[in-house]
Amino acid sequence: MKTHRHPGNPAYTGSMADSPHQGPDPREFFRLLWRRKAVIVLCLALIPLAVYAYSERLAKTYEATTTISVQGTATDASLYLGEDVSTGSVNTAQIAALIGTDAVADQAARRLGEPQGSLRGAATGTHDETTNFITVTAAAASGERAADIANAFAQALKLTRGRAGVARIDVAIRNVQKELDKLEPGDVEQTQLSQQMQALRTLRAAQSENVQ
């Protein structure tokens, strides 16, 4: 039997394997970097200089801290008849929060001879419940200024808290006095109320020592 080859379908005699994929040559990348080495070196030198110049233009800020110890006062305890008011629990979180109030900030400004409102937000307070320590932190353009602000806030906290304690104790003293005025001489309750009155007066005198 004879076979016939059609002229329109020539036989393929080449290799059946796929041609290898030609990927990017890493050497070309490094040759490109080498040709641009001057630009790269210039950028590496200019970027740190630009960052340094920018940082030098920024205003410097200094921080100072003052650590204070607080004691329980009438500000921290409820003053009702029959309660032992000679001591009080200390809520350091609430006391530290006073640092951020306008009343303490304005009192600090008065201590520094500055306008009211000028130090609002100038200091913050953090507390440690285990030690009853409160840290006052202030920031300013100089270390001395920051220290002055931190100390002023600490003193303002002492004064503000002392005044609040005195005001509450005065209310309690008036309440006890009203009860005493109702009693007849020799009444058995008179001794107890007199002891409470003495405790309140002692506590009132100690309000100036509520912060160290």
Buried (B, 14 or more C-beta within 10 A) or exposed (E): EEEEEEEEEEEEEEEEEEEEEEEEEEEEEEEEEEEEEEEEEEEEEEEEEEEEEEEEEEEEEBEBBBBBEBBBBBBBBEBEEEEEBBEBEBBBEEBBBBBBBEEBBBBBBBBBEBEEEEBBEBBBBBBEEEEBBBBBBBBBEEEEBBBBBBBBBBBBBBBBBBBBBBEBBBEBBEBBEEBBEEEEEEEEEBEBBEEBBEBBEEBBEBBEEBBE
